[in-house]
Amino acid sequence: MEITWYGHSCFRLTERSMATVVTDPYDHKQVGYEPLKIKGDIVTVSHNTPGHNFTCAVKGQSIVIDGPGEFEIGGVFITGVQTNGHTKKLEDGPRNTMFLIDYNGLNILHLGDVNRVPSQTEVESLGPVHIALVPVGAGGSLTAMKATEVISLLEPNIVIPMHYATPHTGNTAVKLEPLSRFLKEMGLGNLESVPSLKVPNVNALPDETKVVVLSYQLNNQ
């Protein structure tokens, strides 16, 4: 399967003969990237804000999943686990949903706009996480330090950072931290970005947790 990043928290997950998933499509006016022009069979929405819920930007007859539950669509199994969004104590505060997306046993976890370390119960409900899409740039979500805590808890094979400052986000209302801060917390220097991540199956995953930085792809597909 292949994972491509379209900026902010938006990814496209594809696998031959299976449904294509688009995560957290955004209103480009809110986040600074170009308007989205992508297609997807399934759209997941982690948080009800324009930077994460702009489903009309995804072309095609998409099925939208915007809350917790278990779903099977086009051969893809998706589990939504609800967490608090921007508050920890208020029951009626904004909510966030983490989505575990299972492609033939390869589990990808999109943490959405979570801003705290998930509980042990939430982690156990997910089962094994092979690839974690983790917000690292604060701005209402995880800080670099909290992101490293989450990664230690999940123990994924691959981490793909998201929701951080890039040259496109400089003039937006939400101020994000740079990727370099997260990489420093992980004990890493600058990493060369790649256009997409391709993983044929679980057996191709690294044994130790590896950080993969994806380059922002123009929204022309």
KAFEN-V770675 format. One record per pair of residues at least 24 apart in sequence whose C-alpha atoms are under 8 Angstrom apart, sorted by the first residue. I is the first residue (numbers start at 0). J is the second residue. Records with the same first field share a line. If there is no record, write none. Layout:
BEGIN
I = J ; J
END
This chain:
BEGIN
0 = 102 ; 197 ; 198 ; 199 ; 200
1 = 195 ; 196 ; 197 ; 198
2 = 195 ; 196 ; 197
3 = 194 ; 195 ; 196 ; 213 ; 216
4 = 195 ; 213 ; 214 ; 215 ; 216
5 = 35 ; 215 ; 216 ; 217 ; 218
6 = 32 ; 161 ; 162 ; 215 ; 216
7 = 50 ; 161 ; 162 ; 163
8 = 51 ; 111 ; 134 ; 161 ; 162
9 = 51
11 = 39
14 = 102
17 = 73 ; 74 ; 75
18 = 72 ; 73 ; 74 ; 75
21 = 57
22 = 109
23 = 50 ; 51 ; 52 ; 53 ; 54 ; 111
24 = 50 ; 51 ; 52 ; 53 ; 54 ; 56 ; 57
25 = 49 ; 50 ; 51 ; 52 ; 53 ; 54 ; 56
26 = 50 ; 51 ; 52 ; 53 ; 56
29 = 171 ; 172
30 = 167 ; 168 ; 171 ; 173
31 = 167 ; 168 ; 169 ; 170 ; 171
32 = 167 ; 168
33 = 217 ; 218
34 = 218
35 = 218 ; 219
36 = 218 ; 219 ; 220
37 = 218 ; 219 ; 220
38 = 220
41 = 72
43 = 98
44 = 96 ; 111
45 = 95 ; 96 ; 97 ; 98 ; 110 ; 111 ; 112
46 = 84 ; 93 ; 94 ; 95 ; 96 ; 111 ; 112
47 = 93 ; 94
65 = 96
66 = 96
67 = 96
74 = 102
75 = 100 ; 101 ; 102 ; 103
76 = 100 ; 101 ; 102
77 = 101
78 = 125
80 = 121 ; 125
82 = 113 ; 117
83 = 113
84 = 112 ; 113 ; 114
85 = 113 ; 114 ; 139 ; 140
99 = 125 ; 128
103 = 200
104 = 200 ; 201
105 = 129 ; 200 ; 201
106 = 130
107 = 131 ; 132
108 = 132
109 = 133
110 = 134
112 = 139 ; 140 ; 141
113 = 140 ; 141
114 = 139 ; 140 ; 141 ; 142
115 = 140 ; 141 ; 145
116 = 145 ; 146 ; 148 ; 149
117 = 149
122 = 152 ; 153
127 = 153 ; 155
128 = 153 ; 154 ; 155 ; 156
129 = 155 ; 156 ; 157 ; 201 ; 204
130 = 155 ; 156 ; 157 ; 158 ; 159
131 = 155 ; 157 ; 158 ; 159
132 = 158 ; 159 ; 160 ; 161
133 = 158 ; 159 ; 160 ; 161 ; 162
134 = 160 ; 161 ; 162 ; 163
135 = 160 ; 161 ; 162 ; 163 ; 176 ; 178 ; 181
136 = 161 ; 162 ; 163 ; 164 ; 175 ; 176 ; 177 ; 178 ; 181
137 = 162 ; 163 ; 175 ; 176
138 = 173 ; 174 ; 175 ; 176
142 = 176
143 = 180 ; 181 ; 184
144 = 181 ; 184
146 = 181
147 = 181 ; 184 ; 185
154 = 208
155 = 208
156 = 204 ; 205 ; 206 ; 207 ; 208 ; 209
157 = 204 ; 205 ; 208 ; 209 ; 210 ; 211
158 = 208 ; 209 ; 210 ; 211
159 = 210 ; 211 ; 212 ; 213
160 = 210 ; 211 ; 212
END
